[in-house]
Amino acid sequence: MDAVHLDSRRLIVTDRRHTQAAPIYAETYARLGAEVEPLARAGQVVVMGGFLGSTEDGVTTTWGAAAPTSRRPSWARASGR
């Protein structure tokens, strides 16, 4: 299996509420499309750590493990798959 690790802090953009951050979907999906889609199309499996993101200016944030799935960004959702 051809896998690649991507740092989710570079791809998941959130607001500033550390431990309860909410994704900023438009920017997150744009980044996921630019970084993940080419890798997926090339047959690579993309692995990212969970519950981590960053603000637009790069400050690391987390959303709680209890956050509803509907609040979590998803490559499948972003790509319409």
C-alpha positions as CSV (number, residue, x, y, z in Angstrom):
1,M,0.0,0.0,0.0
2,D,1.4,3.4,-1.0
3,A,0.6,5.8,1.8
4,V,1.7,9.3,2.6
5,H,1.3,11.3,5.8
6,L,0.1,14.9,5.6
7,D,0.1,17.3,8.6
8,S,-3.5,18.1,9.2
9,R,-2.5,21.5,10.6
10,R,-1.5,22.6,7.1
11,L,-4.9,21.5,5.7
12,I,-7.6,21.9,8.3
13,V,-8.4,25.6,8.9
14,T,-10.3,26.4,12.0
15,D,-11.4,29.3,14.2
16,R,-9.4,30.1,17.3
17,R,-11.4,28.2,19.9
18,H,-8.7,25.7,21.1
19,T,-10.2,22.4,22.2
20,Q,-13.5,23.4,20.6
21,A,-12.4,24.8,17.2
22,A,-14.8,24.7,14.3
23,P,-13.6,24.2,10.8
24,I,-13.7,27.0,8.2
25,Y,-15.0,24.7,5.5
26,A,-14.3,26.8,2.4
27,E,-10.6,27.2,3.1
28,T,-10.2,23.7,4.4
29,Y,-11.8,22.1,1.4
30,A,-9.7,24.3,-0.9
31,R,-6.6,23.1,0.8
32,L,-7.7,19.4,0.8
33,G,-8.5,19.6,-2.9
34,A,-5.1,21.1,-3.7
35,E,-3.1,18.7,-1.5
36,V,-5.1,15.5,-1.2
37,E,-6.8,15.1,-4.5
38,P,-3.6,14.7,-6.6
39,L,-2.3,12.1,-4.2
40,A,-5.5,10.2,-4.1
41,R,-5.7,10.2,-7.9
42,A,-2.2,8.8,-8.0
43,G,-3.3,5.9,-5.9
44,Q,-1.8,7.0,-2.6
45,V,-3.5,6.6,0.7
46,V,-3.4,9.8,2.6
47,V,-3.0,9.6,6.4
48,M,-3.6,12.6,8.7
49,G,-3.7,12.9,12.5
50,G,-7.1,13.6,13.9
51,F,-8.6,16.5,15.9
52,L,-5.8,18.9,14.8
53,G,-6.1,22.0,12.7
54,S,-4.8,25.5,12.7
55,T,-6.0,29.0,12.4
56,E,-5.5,30.9,9.1
57,D,-2.3,32.3,10.5
58,G,-0.9,28.9,11.6
59,V,-1.7,28.7,15.3
60,T,-2.4,25.0,16.2
61,T,-6.0,24.2,17.3
62,T,-7.9,21.1,18.4
63,W,-11.5,20.2,18.3
64,G,-12.7,17.9,21.1
65,A,-13.1,14.2,20.5
66,A,-16.8,14.6,21.4
67,A,-17.3,17.0,18.5
68,P,-20.1,15.8,16.3
69,T,-19.0,14.1,13.1
70,S,-20.9,16.8,11.1
71,R,-18.4,19.4,12.4
72,R,-15.4,17.4,11.3
73,P,-13.9,18.2,7.9
74,S,-13.9,15.2,5.6
75,W,-12.1,14.6,2.3
76,A,-14.9,12.5,1.1
77,R,-17.4,15.3,1.8
78,A,-15.1,17.9,0.2
79,S,-14.7,15.9,-2.9
80,G,-18.3,14.9,-3.2
81,R,-17.5,11.2,-2.8
